[in-house]
Amino acid sequence: MCGLAGLARIDGSQLTPDADALLARMADVISHRGPDDRDILRQGPVGLAFTRLSLVGPDNGNQPLTSADGSLVLIANGEVYNHRELTARLPAGSVRTASDCEVLLPLYQRHGKDFLDSVRGMYAVVLWDRRADQLVLARDRFGVKPLYYHRTAERIVFGSEIKTLFADADTPRSLDWATALAHPAMTAAPHLAAPQPVSWFQDIHLVPAGCVVRIDLSNGTTTTHRYWDFPGETPELSASDDELVEEYGRLLAESVAECATADTELGLFLSGGVDSASVAALAARHTGQLHTFTVLSGATYSNGDAEHAAQVARFLGLPNHQVLFDADRIPDPAEWRRLVWLTETPECGPEQFYKHELHRYAKLARPDLRGMLLGSASDEFNGGYSPDLAGGGTWQDFQAHLGDMALRGALLDRPDLAPWWERAGRPLLRAGAVGEALPDGWGTGEHDHYADYLVREYRKIQQYNCWHEDRTAAGSGIEARVPFLDHRLVELSGSIPAGRRERLLWNKQILRESVGDLLPSNIVQREKVPFFYGSGDMHTFRVFSLMLAQDKGALLDEALATEEARRHLDADGLRAAVADLSERPTIDVQFVLRLVNLGLMASLAADVPPPLVSVPAGPAPTALPVDDWEGGRTRLEERLGIAPEFTDGFVPVLAPGVLLLSGAEPEGPWYVAVDGAVEYVVDEEPWLTFLRAVNGERPLGELLRLAGVELNEVRGELVGCLETGLLREVPA
């Protein structure tokens, strides 16, 4: 991983010496991305700044790199994983250093705009073609490595991070409120509409993933060549299901081997799921002592992720660091502001905080560590979300849900027809009635909604996954590597014919079968557990609700500091929402936090902070060794703040505004309403019997006797309701 920055005249003129000061400021801003080396070049119309994190060829891989004839100058961020294979196809002497990126120069000389067709890896590329008088900007197929730019008629400014561009006083710094507030990533809209990735700022653009952009420096004429696009199904695919599973396993092993190649130490983020466990099992073959890092929080303890990660590490013989996030670990306003500025996205939330802290701990514990292997981006293309989207049903239910999501997206263009699907609580028109707003064949049973879903996931990983994985790692001078984003793997999964998807893609079956002999069966078959949702999520919601409320709402004050923020955000509504969340934390904290982040981004852009390396990052994270998960549960739960002491005299009561409602069927589920809105379904015994007996007078001992249970049988639910504010203790 490295930092790129620069500017170029695109009107035929030359840069003047005053550009040197700007290039130096830009290099300062991205110094966290490349702590090992730094160089600045200004010649003619082009100025380049480069900061290096050296994982391959640390001794002689400094950049900018220049072709043997001097006609090409290159700076690149990322890794070309198959650089040795590509170099072997070239004439001897084509590559003169140990840098994996140098091979791009002779490839460009041979193939021009097609120079990335055979490249495997993650990269953002800036290449100056002196002979053609062109500037070339390019990114890998999935946008793992970032590259942003702002241009006018006279010049273009570019960099690995948006804040790099803000070092230039002439680059606009206005948040794009209209786009951000309507973006499905922000609203979590349940439809298949898939907008192109955005920068969140006005007139700041992303070089498109899978594209080569060439700009004529004499007049600014620009051409964009897409060298890779998301694959579609291959109905005539001849390989059998077993052969596809075998091929997937072979390609995954190759991808992990390439990602695990470095001249410096690598680590691995390990959860208890099959994705990161598969990467760990395959990477262990190619590295020395691969240290693994796991989040230990109330949520990951409750959902079993932390314990299963420890099991995987023991099975593979790998060191495992359980990085502790106890109940008191609440980011303070300065810490959160720094994280938002690092990530540059309003989607910054719990996941980004935890991963940023994991990287910080890894760097402190292993100072020579430079790269981190991740299990990200398997769910998106291997059917990992299919059971959740099926609502506990089957593949057919999953497909039906995709159809419903497609309809919701189409109705964005025909809102006049939406009431026919809303008013009666069930559809009253056939989907085809939406008419011209829909693609050909939609609503007739011929349209492939799964293909639309994959395109949505492809764009989502660019806007969310790749974006934050890059930044949270970069903040600690670490490069994040994502083996599941080898384009050969995605092409294989994407090519599976519709009639064979259920067999191979329901619940990631193609992956589970391909690694079945590498891991314990309970890990291979373990159901997907969300990082911090699901069981135990109230612990996460509590932390971030308290963060928003601390210091009398200091983060809200900062978010509302600009006139633009006050014009778009309802200050009273936000303050009331934060007050409610501090009393009763729910998933709504995510949505409030996104709006607060928008305000913080606007404020930070208006008054740009100093380079991140000079801003303290918060208290040093620590790990908690866990040798005995069974015997140590009481100690663990106390440390994590999820083990309140209950006595027989403890008397719970429903909180104000909370009602327990019976359903229409006598034996059916009951419901919990909060402030008049039904929020939860209660259909599992013995918790339902216990909850029905709660009246604010009966002590815990009597409630347990009435329900005929022991405390340990309902402890988790009781703690959860207390954490979320549904229940309170009656004062003695």
C-alpha positions in Angstrom: 0.0 0.0 0.0 1.2 3.5 -0.9 -0.1 7.0 -1.2 -0.5 8.7 -4.6 -1.0 12.3 -5.3 -0.3 14.8 -8.1 -1.5 17.4 -10.5 -1.2 18.0 -14.2 -1.9 20.8 -16.7 -4.3 19.6 -19.3 -4.3 22.8 -21.4 -0.9 22.4 -23.1 1.0 24.5 -20.6 3.7 23.6 -18.0 3.6 23.5 -14.2 5.4 26.3 -12.5 7.8 25.9 -9.5 5.0 26.9 -7.0 3.5 23.5 -7.7 6.3 22.0 -5.6 4.8 23.4 -2.4 1.4 21.9 -3.2 3.0 18.5 -4.0 4.8 18.6 -0.7 1.5 19.3 1.2 -0.2 16.5 -0.6 2.5 14.1 0.3 2.2 15.2 3.9 -1.6 14.5 3.9 -1.1 10.9 2.7 2.1 10.1 4.7 0.1 7.6 6.9 -0.3 5.5 3.8 3.4 5.2 3.1 5.7 5.7 6.1 8.8 4.0 4.4 9.7 6.4 1.6 8.6 9.6 -0.1 9.4 11.2 -3.4 8.2 14.2 -5.4 8.7 14.8 -9.1 7.7 17.8 -11.3 8.6 17.9 -14.9 6.8 19.8 -17.7 3.0 19.5 -17.3 3.0 16.8 -14.6 3.7 16.7 -10.9 3.7 13.5 -8.9 4.0 12.8 -5.1 4.5 9.3 -3.7 4.7 7.8 -0.2 5.6 4.2 0.1 4.7 1.2 2.3 7.1 -1.5 1.1 5.9 -5.1 1.1 7.6 -6.3 -2.0 11.1 -5.3 -3.0 11.7 -3.1 0.0 15.3 -2.3 -1.0 14.9 -1.1 -4.6 11.2 -0.6 -5.3 10.9 3.1 -4.8 8.7 5.2 -7.0 8.2 7.0 -9.4 9.3 4.2 -11.8 10.6 5.1 -15.2 10.7 2.9 -18.3 14.2 2.1 -19.8 13.7 4.6 -22.6 12.4 7.3 -20.3 9.1 7.7 -22.1 6.9 6.4 -19.3 6.7 7.5 -15.6 4.6 5.5 -13.2 3.4 5.7 -9.6 1.1 2.9 -8.4 -0.6 1.9 -5.1 -1.3 -1.8 -4.4 0.0 -5.1 -5.6 0.4 -6.9 -8.9 0.2 -10.4 -7.6 1.2 -12.2 -10.8 4.1 -9.9 -11.6 6.6 -12.8 -11.8 4.4 -14.7 -14.2 4.0 -11.5 -16.3 7.7 -10.7 -16.2 8.6 -14.2 -17.4 6.7 -13.4 -20.7 8.7 -10.3 -21.4 12.2 -9.9 -22.9 15.0 -10.2 -20.4 15.8 -6.8 -18.8 12.3 -5.4 -19.2 12.1 -5.1 -15.4 15.0 -3.7 -13.5 13.9 -3.6 -9.9 12.2 -6.0 -7.4 9.0 -3.8 -7.5 5.9 -5.8 -8.4 4.5 -2.7 -10.1 7.3 -2.1 -12.5 6.0 -4.8 -14.9 3.1 -2.3 -15.7 5.6 -0.2 -17.7 6.6 -2.8 -20.4 3.0 -4.1 -20.4 1.8 -0.6 -21.3 4.4 -0.2 -24.0 3.3 -3.5 -25.6 -0.5 -3.3 -25.1 -1.5 0.3 -24.7 -5.0 0.7 -23.2 -5.2 -3.1 -22.8 -2.1 -3.3 -20.5 -4.2 -4.4 -17.5 -6.1 -7.3 -19.2 -3.8 -10.0 -17.8 -2.9 -8.4 -14.5 -4.1 -9.9 -11.3 -4.1 -7.8 -8.2 -5.3 -4.6 -6.6 -4.0 -1.3 -7.8 -4.5 2.3 -8.5 -2.2 3.6 -11.3 -1.0 7.0 -12.5 1.1 6.8 -15.6 2.6 9.6 -17.6 3.1 8.8 -21.3 5.5 11.4 -22.4 5.5 10.5 -26.1 1.7 10.5 -26.4 1.5 13.5 -24.1 -1.1 11.7 -22.0 -1.9 11.1 -18.4 -3.3 7.6 -17.7 -5.4 6.8 -14.6 -6.5 3.3 -13.9 -7.9 1.1 -11.1 -8.3 -2.6 -10.5 -11.5 -4.5 -11.3 -13.1 -4.1 -8.0 -11.8 -0.7 -6.9 -9.9 -2.2 -4.0 -7.4 0.7 -4.2 -8.8 4.2 -4.4 -8.0 7.1 -6.7 -9.9 10.4 -6.8 -9.6 13.5 -8.9 -10.9 17.0 -9.5 -10.5 18.7 -12.8 -11.1 22.0 -14.5 -10.5 23.1 -18.1 -6.9 23.9 -17.2 -5.7 21.1 -14.8 -6.4 17.9 -12.9 -5.6 17.2 -9.3 -5.6 13.5 -8.1 -4.8 11.5 -5.1 -5.4 8.2 -3.1 -7.7 10.0 -0.6 -10.1 12.8 -0.9 -8.3 14.8 1.8 -5.2 14.8 -0.5 -7.1 17.0 -3.0 -8.1 19.4 -0.2 -4.5 20.3 0.2 -5.1 22.3 -3.0 -6.8 25.6 -2.2 -8.6 25.6 -5.6 -10.3 22.2 -5.1 -13.9 22.6 -3.9 -14.7 21.2 -0.5 -18.5 21.1 -0.5 -20.4 18.0 0.6 -22.9 16.7 -1.9 -25.8 16.7 0.4 -28.4 15.9 -2.3 -26.7 12.8 -3.5 -25.7 11.6 0.0 -29.2 11.9 1.5 -30.8 10.0 -1.3 -28.1 7.3 -1.7 -29.4 3.7 -0.9 -26.2 3.1 1.0 -27.3 5.8 3.5 -31.0 5.0 3.6 -30.6 1.1 3.5 -33.4 1.2 1.0 -34.5 -2.4 0.2 -34.3 -2.3 -3.5 -31.9 -3.4 -6.3 -31.2 0.0 -7.7 -27.4 0.2 -8.0 -26.0 3.7 -8.5 -22.4 4.2 -9.5 -20.1 4.8 -6.6 -19.9 8.4 -5.4 -17.3 10.4 -3.5 -19.8 12.2 -1.3 -18.3 15.6 -2.3 -19.3 17.9 -5.1 -16.9 17.8 -8.1 -14.7 15.1 -6.6 -14.8 12.0 -8.8 -13.6 8.4 -8.6 -11.6 6.8 -11.4 -14.0 4.0 -12.2 -13.1 0.4 -11.2 -12.0 -1.8 -14.1 -11.3 1.2 -16.3 -8.3 3.0 -17.9 -8.8 6.7 -18.3 -6.5 8.6 -20.7 -6.3 12.4 -20.7 -4.6 14.4 -23.5 -2.4 16.9 -21.7 -2.5 19.3 -24.7 -6.3 19.9 -24.7 -7.9 17.7 -21.9 -9.6 15.3 -24.3 -10.5 12.2 -22.3 -11.3 8.6 -23.2 -12.3 5.8 -20.9 -11.7 2.2 -21.7 -13.4 -0.4 -19.6 -11.2 -3.5 -19.6 -13.3 -5.6 -17.2 -17.0 -5.8 -16.5 -19.1 -7.8 -14.1 -19.7 -11.3 -15.5 -23.1 -12.8 -16.4 -24.3 -16.4 -16.3 -23.1 -18.9 -18.8 -26.1 -21.1 -19.6 -23.9 -23.5 -21.7 -21.4 -24.1 -18.9 -20.3 -27.7 -19.3 -18.5 -28.3 -16.0 -20.4 -30.3 -13.5 -21.2 -29.0 -10.0 -18.4 -31.0 -8.5 -16.0 -29.7 -11.1 -17.0 -26.1 -10.3 -16.5 -26.7 -6.6 -13.1 -28.2 -7.3 -12.2 -25.3 -9.6 -13.3 -22.7 -7.0 -11.2 -24.3 -4.4 -8.2 -24.3 -6.7 -8.6 -20.7 -7.6 -9.1 -19.7 -4.0 -5.9 -21.5 -3.0 -4.0 -19.7 -5.8 -5.4 -16.3 -4.8 -4.6 -16.7 -1.1 -1.1 -17.9 -2.1 -0.6 -14.7 -4.1 -2.0 -12.5 -1.4 0.2 -14.2 1.2 3.3 -13.4 -0.7 5.4 -10.5 0.7 8.9 -9.7 1.8 7.5 -8.4 5.2 5.2 -9.8 7.9 1.5 -10.3 7.2 -1.4 -10.8 9.6 -5.0 -12.0 9.3 -8.3 -10.8 10.7 -10.0 -13.9 11.9 -13.7 -14.3 12.8 -15.4 -17.5 13.5 -16.9 -17.8 10.1 -15.9 -19.9 7.1 -14.6 -17.0 5.0 -11.7 -15.8 7.1 -11.1 -19.3 8.4 -10.6 -20.5 4.8 -8.1 -17.8 4.1 -6.3 -18.6 7.4 -6.1 -22.3 6.5 -4.7 -21.7 3.0 -2.4 -18.8 4.0 -0.8 -20.8 6.8 0.8 -22.9 4.1 2.8 -20.0 2.7 3.7 -17.8 5.7 5.7 -18.2 8.8 4.0 -17.6 12.1 0.8 -15.9 10.9 -0.7 -13.9 13.7 -4.5 -13.6 13.7 -6.6 -10.8 15.3 -10.2 -11.1 16.5 -12.7 -8.6 18.0 -13.7 -9.6 21.5 -16.7 -7.5 22.4 -20.1 -8.1 24.0 -21.5 -8.7 20.5 -18.8 -11.2 19.3 -18.9 -13.0 22.6 -22.7 -13.4 22.5 -22.9 -14.5 18.9 -20.0 -16.9 19.3 -17.7 -15.3 16.8 -14.8 -14.7 19.2 -14.8 -18.2 20.6 -15.0 -19.9 17.1 -12.2 -17.7 15.9 -10.1 -19.0 18.8 -11.0 -22.5 17.9 -9.9 -22.0 14.3 -6.6 -20.6 15.4 -6.0 -23.5 17.7 -6.8 -26.0 15.0 -4.4 -24.3 12.6 -1.7 -23.7 15.2 -1.8 -19.9 14.7 -1.4 -17.2 17.4 -4.7 -15.5 18.1 -5.0 -12.0 19.6 -8.5 -11.4 21.1 -8.6 -7.6 21.0 -10.8 -6.3 23.8 -13.7 -3.9 23.5 -15.3 -3.9 26.9 -18.4 -2.0 27.9 -16.4 1.1 28.8 -14.6 1.4 25.4 -16.6 4.3 24.0 -14.9 6.5 21.4 -14.6 10.1 22.5 -15.6 13.0 20.1 -12.0 13.7 19.0 -11.4 10.0 18.3 -14.5 9.7 16.3 -13.8 12.9 14.3 -10.4 11.5 13.4 -11.9 8.2 12.3 -14.5 9.9 10.1 -11.7 12.0 8.5 -9.6 8.9 7.9 -12.4 7.0 6.3 -14.0 9.9 4.4 -17.4 8.3 4.4 -20.7 8.9 6.2 -21.0 5.1 6.4 -18.4 5.1 9.1 -19.8 3.1 12.0 -19.1 0.3 14.4 -17.5 -2.0 11.8 -15.0 0.7 10.8 -14.2 1.5 14.4 -13.5 -2.1 15.4 -11.4 -2.8 12.3 -9.4 0.4 12.7 -8.6 -0.6 16.3 -7.7 -4.1 15.2 -5.2 -2.7 12.8 -3.8 -0.3 15.5 -3.4 -3.2 17.9 -1.7 -5.4 15.3 0.8 -2.6 14.5 1.6 -2.1 18.1 1.9 -5.8 18.9 3.8 -6.6 15.7 5.7 -3.5 14.6 7.1 -5.2 11.4 3.6 -6.2 10.2 2.8 -4.4 6.9 -0.1 -6.4 5.4 -3.4 -7.9 6.6 -5.3 -10.7 5.0 -9.1 -10.4 5.1 -12.0 -12.7 4.5 -14.2 -9.9 3.0 -16.3 -10.0 -0.2 -17.1 -13.7 -0.1 -20.7 -13.3 1.0 -21.5 -10.8 -1.8 -20.8 -13.2 -4.7 -21.2 -16.6 -3.2 -24.8 -16.3 -1.9 -23.8 -15.5 1.7 -26.8 -13.3 2.3 -29.3 -15.6 0.6 -30.7 -17.2 3.9 -31.2 -13.8 5.5 -32.9 -12.4 2.5 -35.1 -15.5 2.3 -36.4 -14.7 5.8 -35.5 -18.2 7.0 -37.1 -19.8 4.0 -35.7 -21.4 0.8 -33.8 -20.4 -2.3 -37.2 -19.8 -3.9 -38.1 -17.4 -1.1 -34.8 -15.7 -1.7 -35.6 -15.2 -5.4 -39.1 -14.0 -4.5 -37.5 -11.4 -2.2 -35.2 -10.2 -5.0 -38.2 -9.8 -7.2 -39.8 -7.6 -4.5 -36.7 -5.6 -4.1 -36.6 -5.1 -7.9 -40.2 -3.9 -7.8 -39.4 -1.4 -5.1 -36.5 -0.1 -7.2 -38.7 0.2 -10.3 -41.3 2.1 -8.3 -38.8 4.8 -7.6 -39.4 5.8 -11.3 -43.2 5.2 -11.0 -44.1 6.5 -7.5 -47.6 7.2 -8.8 -48.2 3.4 -8.9 -46.7 2.7 -5.5 -50.0 2.9 -3.5 -51.3 -0.2 -5.2 -48.5 -2.2 -3.5 -48.8 -0.3 -0.2 -52.3 0.4 0.9 -53.8 -3.0 1.3 -50.7 -4.6 2.8 -50.4 -6.8 -0.3 -50.0 -6.3 -4.0 -53.2 -5.5 -5.9 -51.5 -5.1 -9.4 -49.2 -7.4 -11.2 -45.6 -6.3 -11.4 -45.7 -5.8 -15.1 -48.2 -2.9 -14.6 -45.2 -0.7 -13.8 -44.6 -0.8 -17.5 -42.0 1.3 -19.1 -40.1 2.0 -15.9 -39.0 -1.6 -15.9 -36.3 -3.4 -18.0 -37.5 -5.6 -20.9 -38.9 -8.9 -19.6 -39.3 -7.7 -16.0 -42.4 -9.0 -14.4 -42.9 -11.7 -17.0 -40.7 -14.3 -15.2 -37.9 -13.8 -17.8 -35.9 -11.2 -16.1 -32.9 -12.3 -14.0 -33.2 -10.5 -10.7 -30.2 -12.4 -9.3 -28.0 -10.8 -12.0 -29.3 -7.4 -10.9 -28.5 -8.3 -7.3 -24.9 -9.2 -8.2 -24.4 -5.9 -9.9 -25.7 -4.2 -6.8 -23.3 -6.1 -4.7 -20.5 -5.3 -7.1 -21.1 -1.6 -6.7 -21.7 -1.9 -3.0 -18.3 -3.4 -2.3 -16.8 -0.4 -4.1 -18.8 2.1 -2.1 -18.5 0.4 1.2 -16.3 -2.7 1.7 -13.2 -1.8 -0.4 -13.5 1.8 0.7 -13.3 1.3 4.4 -11.0 -1.8 4.3 -8.4 0.4 2.6 -8.8 3.3 4.9 -9.0 1.5 8.3 -5.8 -0.4 7.3 -4.0 2.7 5.9 -4.5 4.6 9.1 -1.9 2.3 10.7 0.4 2.0 7.7 -1.0 -1.5 6.8 -2.1 -2.8 3.4 -5.4 -4.8 3.4 -5.4 -7.8 1.1 -8.7 -9.4 -0.1 -8.2 -12.9 -1.6 -11.9 -13.3 -2.4 -11.7 -10.4 -4.9 -9.6 -12.3 -7.4 -11.6 -11.7 -10.6 -11.3 -15.4 -11.6 -13.3 -16.4 -8.5 -16.0 -13.8 -9.1 -16.2 -14.7 -12.8 -16.7 -18.4 -11.8 -19.5 -17.6 -9.3 -21.1 -15.1 -11.6 -21.2 -17.6 -14.5 -23.2 -20.3 -12.8 -26.4 -20.8 -14.7 -29.7 -19.9 -13.0 -30.9 -23.5 -12.7 -27.7 -24.5 -10.8 -27.5 -21.5 -8.4 -29.5 -23.1 -5.6 -27.2 -26.1 -5.5 -24.0 -24.0 -5.5 -24.8 -20.6 -4.2 -27.4 -21.1 -1.5 -25.6 -20.2 1.8 -22.2 -20.2 0.1 -22.3 -23.9 -0.6 -19.6 -23.6 -3.3 -17.1 -22.3 -0.8 -18.1 -24.6 2.0 -17.6 -27.7 -0.1 -14.4 -26.4 -1.6 -12.7 -26.1 1.8 -14.4 -29.0 3.6 -11.2 -30.8 4.2 -9.3 -27.8 5.5 -11.3 -27.0 8.6 -13.4 -28.5 11.4 -16.9 -29.4 10.2 -18.6 -27.1 12.7 -16.7 -24.1 11.2 -17.3 -25.2 7.6 -21.0 -25.5 8.2 -21.4 -22.7 10.7 -24.2 -20.3 9.7 -23.2 -16.7 8.8 -23.0 -14.5 11.9 -23.1 -10.8 11.3 -20.1 -8.9 12.6 -22.0 -7.1 15.3 -25.7 -7.6 14.5 -27.8 -10.5 15.7 -27.3 -12.0 19.1 -25.6 -9.4 21.3 -26.0 -6.5 19.0 -27.5 -4.4 21.8 -24.0 -4.1 23.2 -22.8 -2.4 20.1 -25.8 -0.2 19.8 -25.3 0.9 23.5 -21.7 1.9 22.9 -22.4 4.1 19.9 -25.6 5.6 21.4 -23.5 6.6 24.5 -20.9 8.0 22.2 -23.4 10.3 20.5 -24.8 11.4 23.9 -21.5 12.0 25.7 -20.2 15.5 26.6 -23.7 16.8 26.3 -23.9 15.8 22.6 -20.5 17.3 21.6 -20.5 15.3 18.3 -23.9 16.7 17.4 -22.7 20.3 18.0 -19.7 19.7 15.7 -22.0 18.0 13.1 -24.2 21.1 13.1 -21.3 23.6 12.9 -21.7 24.5 9.2 -24.6 26.5 7.7 -25.1 23.7 5.1 -25.5 21.1 7.9 -28.0 23.2 9.8 -29.9 23.7 6.5 -30.2 20.0 5.9 -30.3 18.4 9.4 -33.1 18.8 11.9 -31.1 19.7 15.1 -34.0 19.2 17.4 -34.9 15.9 15.8 -31.4 14.6 16.0 -31.0 15.6 19.7 -34.3 14.0 20.6 -33.3 10.8 18.7 -29.9 10.7 20.6 -31.7 11.2 23.9 -34.0 8.3 23.1 -31.2 6.1 22.0 -29.2 6.7 25.2 -32.2 5.4 27.1 -33.1 2.6 24.7 -30.3 1.7 22.2 -31.5 0.2 18.9 -30.3 -0.2 15.4 -31.5 3.3 14.7 -28.2 4.5 16.0 -26.7 3.5 12.7 -29.0 5.9 10.8 -28.5 8.8 13.2 -24.8 8.3 13.1 -24.7 8.5 9.3 -26.3 12.0 9.4 -23.9 13.1 12.2 -21.0 11.8 10.0 -22.2 13.9 7.1 -22.2 17.0 9.3 -18.7 16.1 10.6 -17.4 15.6 7.1 -18.8 19.0 6.0 -17.2 20.7 9.1 -13.8 18.9 8.6 -13.7 19.8 4.9 -14.4 23.4 5.7 -11.6 23.6 8.2 -9.1 20.9 7.1 -7.3 19.2 10.0 -3.5 18.6 10.0 -2.2 15.4 8.6 -3.4 12.3 10.4 0.0 11.2 11.5 0.1 14.3 13.8 -3.4 13.7 15.3 -3.6 11.3 18.3 -5.7 8.2 17.6 -7.0 7.4 21.1 -6.1 5.0 23.8 -4.0 2.0 22.8 -6.1 -1.1 22.2 -5.3 -4.2 24.3 -5.9 -7.9 24.0 -7.3 -10.3 26.6 -5.8 -13.8 26.5 -8.5 -16.4 26.9 -7.3 -19.9 27.7 -10.5 -21.5 28.9 -13.7 -20.3 27.2 -16.0 -22.6 29.3 -14.4 -22.1 32.7 -13.8 -18.5 32.2 -17.2 -17.3 31.1 -18.1 -15.5 34.3 -14.8 -13.6 34.2 -15.2 -12.8 30.5 -18.8 -11.6 30.9 -17.9 -9.4 33.8 -15.0 -7.9 31.8 -17.3 -7.3 28.8 -20.0 -5.8 30.9 -22.6 -8.3 30.0 -22.9 -10.1 33.3 -25.0 -8.0 35.8 -25.5 -9.6 39.2 -29.0 -10.8 39.6 -30.5 -11.7 43.0 -33.9 -13.2 43.9 -34.9 -9.7 45.0 -34.3 -8.1 41.6 -37.7 -6.9 40.3 -38.0 -6.1 36.5 -40.7 -4.0 34.9 -41.5 -2.9 31.4 -40.1 0.5 30.6 -42.4 3.4 30.0 -43.8 3.2 26.5 -43.2 -0.5 26.2 -46.2 -2.9 25.9 -46.4 -6.7 25.6 -49.2 -7.5 23.1 -50.9 -10.9 22.4 -51.4 -12.0 18.8 -54.6 -12.9 17.0 -54.0 -16.6 17.5 -54.0 -17.9 21.1 -51.0 -20.1 20.6 -49.3 -17.6 18.3 -46.4 -15.2 19.0 -46.7 -12.1 21.2 -45.3 -8.7 20.3 -43.4 -5.9 22.0 -44.5 -2.4 21.0 -42.4 0.6 21.7 -44.1 4.0 21.7 -47.1 2.5 19.8 -45.0 0.7 17.1 -44.5 -3.0 17.1 -40.7 -3.6 17.2 -40.2 -7.2 18.3 -41.8 -10.6 18.0 -41.6 -13.0 21.0 -42.3 -16.6 20.1 -39.8 -18.7 22.0 -40.3 -20.4 25.3 -39.5 -20.2 28.2 -38.7 -16.5 27.6 -42.3 -15.7 26.5 -43.8 -17.2 29.7 -41.2 -15.3 31.8 -41.9 -12.0 30.1 -45.7 -12.4 30.4 -45.2 -12.8 34.2 -43.3 -9.5 34.5 -45.6 -7.0 36.3 -43.2 -4.7 38.2 -44.1 -6.5 41.5 -42.8 -10.1 41.2 -39.1 -10.5 42.1 -36.8 -12.5 39.8 -37.0 -15.7 41.9 -40.8 -15.8 41.7 -40.7 -15.1 37.9 -38.3 -18.0 37.4 -40.6 -20.3 39.4 -43.6 -19.3 37.4 -41.8 -19.9 34.1 -40.3 -23.1 35.4 -36.8 -22.2 34.3 -33.3 -21.6 35.7 -31.8 -18.2 35.3 -29.2 -19.4 32.8 -32.1 -20.3 30.4 -33.3 -16.7 30.1 -30.3 -14.8 31.2 -29.3 -13.7 27.6 -32.8 -12.4 26.8 -33.1 -10.7 30.2 -29.7 -8.9 29.8 -30.6 -7.9 26.3 -33.9 -6.3 27.3 -32.2 -4.4 30.1 -29.4 -3.2 27.7 -31.9 -2.0 25.1 -34.1 -0.3 27.8 -37.2 -2.5 27.2 -37.0 -3.6 30.9 -35.9 -1.7 33.9 -35.2 -2.6 37.5 -37.8 -1.4 40.0 -35.9 0.7 42.6 -35.7 -1.1 46.0 
